[in-house]
Amino acid sequence: MNDEQLLRYSRHILLDEIGIEGQQKLLASHVLVIGAGGLGSPVALYLGSAGVGRITVVDDDRVDVTNLQRQIAHTVSRIGELKAVSVVQAVAALNPDVEVVAVVQRADDVLLNHLVPQADLVLDCTDNFATRHAINRACVGHRKPLVSGAAIRFDGQITVYNPQISESPCYECIFPESDLPEEISCATMGVFAPLVGIVGAMQAAEALKLLCGIGRVLTGRLLLLDGRSMEWHQMMLVRSEGCAVCGTARVTS
């Protein structure tokens, strides 16, 4: 690291758990962020400010005035711009030391199987079940840790799925694609603005811990937040031996 980086990241370097070695790991890391909206905004901003060397952001949507209530990476002046491009600008304004790449495509199986192997870990910041399952399949197939977050109305959740750990469940184990509930969105149900910031910041924290190899991450634990009472609840997660995604992948890998 150069002198400017030593100064910029000094508050991380002062932490015994991170130090210079951990900060260098972050600078050498590449993360893949799927979604540049309510969750993706704080995720990208915190990872960028923390010095994650390369961030690839995938989103094919454009900034709309209704997004500005909670999607803090975007601004009034960027209404109508592509969200992924807007996030690139937002992170660059915070930390030009970081390389941020915008991928303006929908995250389907083909794209994910191209991008996931290139990353050290993946953050799911999307808002629909089909894309979450596609991300999960790619992460299991390429053995990449997945930091998953969700928020709707006043309810948030976060966990980590890590196919590098044999006992870790995957998204399919917990939310089987065959049992999907009716899709709901914040466009019809609403979402409490700070909620996505809380969950997104925690996703960024879990990602930084994984990249530095510190602390106890949320693998095998699902945290549920009730934003009305601001109470957290924890559920222990168990891998399904008969899982159609990770069960098969682990037998054949």
JONOR-V466944 format. One record per residue. N is the residue number from 1. RES is the residue in one small letter. BURIAL is b if it has 9 or more other C-alpha atoms within 8 Angstrom, else e. Layout:
# JONOR-V466944
n: [N:N]
res: [RES:RES]
burial: [BURIAL:BURIAL]
This chain:
# JONOR-V466944
n: [1:2:3:4:5:6:7:8:9:10:11:12:13:14:15:16:17:18:19:20:21:22:23:24:25:26:27:28:29:30:31:32:33:34:35:36:37:38:39:40:41:42:43:44:45:46:47:48:49:50:51:52:53:54:55:56:57:58:59:60:61:62:63:64:65:66:67:68:69:70:71:72:73:74:75:76:77:78:79:80:81:82:83:84:85:86:87:88:89:90:91:92:93:94:95:96:97:98:99:100:101:102:103:104:105:106:107:108:109:110:111:112:113:114:115:116:117:118:119:120:121:122:123:124:125:126:127:128:129:130:131:132:133:134:135:136:137:138:139:140:141:142:143:144:145:146:147:148:149:150:151:152:153:154:155:156:157:158:159:160:161:162:163:164:165:166:167:168:169:170:171:172:173:174:175:176:177:178:179:180:181:182:183:184:185:186:187:188:189:190:191:192:193:194:195:196:197:198:199:200:201:202:203:204:205:206:207:208:209:210:211:212:213:214:215:216:217:218:219:220:221:222:223:224:225:226:227:228:229:230:231:232:233:234:235:236:237:238:239:240:241:242:243:244:245:246:247:248:249:250:251:252:253]
res: [m:n:d:e:q:l:l:r:y:s:r:h:i:l:l:d:e:i:g:i:e:g:q:q:k:l:l:a:s:h:v:l:v:i:g:a:g:g:l:g:s:p:v:a:l:y:l:g:s:a:g:v:g:r:i:t:v:v:d:d:d:r:v:d:v:t:n:l:q:r:q:i:a:h:t:v:s:r:i:g:e:l:k:a:v:s:v:v:q:a:v:a:a:l:n:p:d:v:e:v:v:a:v:v:q:r:a:d:d:v:l:l:n:h:l:v:p:q:a:d:l:v:l:d:c:t:d:n:f:a:t:r:h:a:i:n:r:a:c:v:g:h:r:k:p:l:v:s:g:a:a:i:r:f:d:g:q:i:t:v:y:n:p:q:i:s:e:s:p:c:y:e:c:i:f:p:e:s:d:l:p:e:e:i:s:c:a:t:m:g:v:f:a:p:l:v:g:i:v:g:a:m:q:a:a:e:a:l:k:l:l:c:g:i:g:r:v:l:t:g:r:l:l:l:l:d:g:r:s:m:e:w:h:q:m:m:l:v:r:s:e:g:c:a:v:c:g:t:a:r:v:t:s]
burial: [e:e:e:e:b:b:e:e:b:b:e:b:b:e:e:e:e:b:b:e:e:b:b:b:b:b:b:b:b:b:b:b:b:b:b:b:b:b:b:b:b:b:b:b:b:b:b:b:b:e:b:b:b:b:b:b:b:b:b:b:e:b:b:e:e:e:b:b:e:b:b:b:b:b:e:e:e:b:b:e:b:b:b:b:b:b:b:b:e:b:b:b:e:b:b:e:e:b:e:b:b:b:b:b:e:e:b:e:b:e:e:b:b:e:b:b:b:e:b:b:b:b:b:b:b:b:e:e:e:e:b:b:b:b:b:b:b:b:b:b:e:e:b:b:b:b:b:b:b:b:b:b:b:b:b:b:b:b:b:b:b:b:b:e:e:e:e:b:b:b:b:b:b:b:e:b:e:e:e:e:e:e:e:e:b:b:e:e:b:b:b:b:e:e:b:b:b:e:b:b:b:b:b:b:e:b:b:b:b:b:b:b:e:e:e:e:e:b:b:b:b:b:b:b:b:b:b:e:e:e:e:e:e:e:e:e:b:b:b:e:e:e:b:e:b:b:b:b:b:e:e:e:e]
